[in-house]
Amino acid sequence: MSAAGGSNPEYVIARVRARRSALFGDEEYRKLVRMGPAEIARFMEESEYEAEINALGSRYSGVDLIEYGLNHNMAKQFNDILDWADGRLYDLIARYLRKFDAWNVKTIIRGIYSETPRDEIETDLIRAGEFDDRLISRLLDAAEIEEVVELLSGTIFADGLEAAYDDYEDVGVLVPLENAVDRAFYEQLLDGLVVGEETKQYREFLEAEIDFRNARNALRIARSGADLDPTDYFIEGGTLFRAAELAALATNPDELVSKIRDSRYGDRLSNALSDLEEADSLIGFERALDAALLEYADTLGYVFPLSVTPIISYILAKEREVDNIRAIARGREAGLPPEEIEEELVIQ
Amino acid sequence: MIEAIEPLMTALQSEAASGPAISPSAAAALAVGLAAFGAGYAERGIGSAAMGAIAEDEDLFVNGLILTVLPETLVILALVVVFLV
């Protein structure tokens, strides 16, 4: 099964499946939406999140405690998976988890730009990606963005960041740097992916991720009316759009919507697309894109139980759980009624 | 040339007719060995999955052990051949 010749996938998948069954279900969510932040923290203390809540409990309280607890736990879980996996399996999982590396790099660059103290930047990091603690602490120590760019040479972000740094010096805004980081992440997703029968489903999922990102960017540019060239933000690798096509579509949202409707995602997104046409609500559409991705996650992992797909399915489910609990905690803090919060949740 | 080979051929044929290349007990031993090989291959995957499950939840130790040794039945059934020969 594995290219390394060992039985590594079996081991990793058994552990991941056990963890997946420990995720919160409908019943827990129903209880959680009726709790206040302090009660949610206590509820989490009696669950998988015990260690994190206890460790952070003395420093933070309320919603902050929940948020940091969630981030730490997610980082620990994903790091565990990367620790267990070997060989080809590691490569496949790391492709997706580098998302958190991209997040960390962006957070650090933004922190330096806005001159935020080191401690505050550190709490916002999610150490779930491939970067080790040493690299992260050196990145945190950097005083200038240029230093960050230098430290990242040798990572997947190196080429794009170096080119973007010149742009940054010219214009003085972070957009080119952040774009370069995102682009590096999305372009390595499919780069050199060996596609066998088993990884086909995984590739489809990654392509959907890229397509949705392109669609989202195009719609946002179309909506904002800003004078931006959408091809600058185009990410290669998807199946839905070509760069030149996207430029024409971004000026014409109706055509963009009908293009998505005719694609292979049309069935999954048809309700959301009608909403988008009627209500003009981009938020609703973006949530529908998330839900469609999650639907992929649900079906992943049943066809090839010993491939990478059950692991990716767990990673997505875990991310969703973290988002849900955060939404509940923030919603309760803002005083939203339980029914309204329930609508915001994405529960499988 | 042909005259030289002919006696050899008949000699080989008569030996082949007298018995199989390996004796029945050797064949039986081979069968058990191949079955054991298959069982080992099956246990490799199950064993590592069982270890993963036990690492998450120690209560699964008994289940894991049972499932890990299930392919062992292959060897036991193959052992029947030894008594039949």
Interface residues (C-beta under 8 A of the other chain):
Chain A: M1 G6 S7 N8 E10 Y11 V12 I13 A14 R15 R17 A18 R19 W84 L306
Chain B: R44 G45 I46 G47 S48 A49 A50 M51 G52 A53 A55 E56 D57
